[in-house]
Amino acid sequence: MIFPILMGVGYMAVEYLTFNLANMITFNVMNNPEFLMIFVGAVIAVFGEAVGLLIRKVIKN
């Protein structure tokens, strides 16, 4: 189950390294990353894995 954790880290990093980074550079402030986004991304990844597994089982039967 490392995949959802990695996807959660990626989900948080994408937002932090794009929009927040541009905002920090423009306004010369330092924003902390939102670590809650790791959990949100992991939940989304687990949901996607479950849907994919369900679809695969339906197609096989």
C-alpha positions as CSV (number, residue, x, y, z in Angstrom):
1,M,0.0,0.0,0.0
2,I,2.9,2.4,-0.7
3,F,1.3,3.6,-3.9
4,P,-1.5,5.7,-2.2
5,I,1.1,7.3,0.1
6,L,3.3,8.2,-2.9
7,M,0.3,9.6,-4.8
8,G,-0.7,11.6,-1.7
9,V,2.8,13.1,-1.5
10,G,2.7,13.9,-5.2
11,Y,-0.8,15.5,-4.8
12,M,0.5,17.8,-2.1
13,A,3.8,18.5,-3.9
14,V,2.2,19.4,-7.2
15,E,0.0,22.1,-5.6
16,Y,2.9,23.4,-3.3
17,L,5.5,23.5,-6.1
18,T,3.3,25.2,-8.6
19,F,0.6,27.6,-7.3
20,N,2.1,28.2,-3.9
21,L,5.6,28.6,-5.2
22,A,4.5,31.2,-7.7
23,N,2.6,33.0,-5.0
24,M,5.7,32.9,-2.7
25,I,7.9,34.3,-5.4
26,T,5.5,37.0,-6.5
27,F,4.7,38.3,-3.0
28,N,8.0,37.5,-1.3
29,V,6.4,35.4,1.5
30,M,6.9,31.9,2.8
31,N,3.9,29.6,2.9
32,N,4.1,26.2,4.7
33,P,3.0,23.1,2.8
34,E,-0.4,21.7,3.7
35,F,0.4,18.2,4.9
36,L,-3.3,17.3,5.1
37,M,-3.2,17.2,1.3
38,I,-1.1,14.0,1.5
39,F,-4.0,12.3,3.3
40,V,-6.5,13.7,0.8
41,G,-4.4,12.5,-2.2
42,A,-3.9,9.0,-0.6
43,V,-7.7,8.7,-0.1
44,I,-8.3,9.6,-3.7
45,A,-5.7,7.0,-4.8
46,V,-7.2,4.3,-2.7
47,F,-10.6,5.1,-4.1
48,G,-9.2,4.9,-7.7
49,E,-7.5,1.6,-6.9
50,A,-10.8,0.2,-5.6
51,V,-12.8,1.3,-8.6
52,G,-10.1,-0.2,-10.9
53,L,-10.2,-3.5,-9.1
54,L,-14.0,-3.6,-9.2
55,I,-14.0,-2.8,-13.0
56,R,-11.4,-5.5,-13.6
57,K,-13.5,-8.1,-11.7
58,V,-16.6,-7.2,-13.6
59,I,-14.9,-7.5,-16.9
60,K,-13.4,-10.9,-16.0
61,N,-16.8,-12.3,-15.1
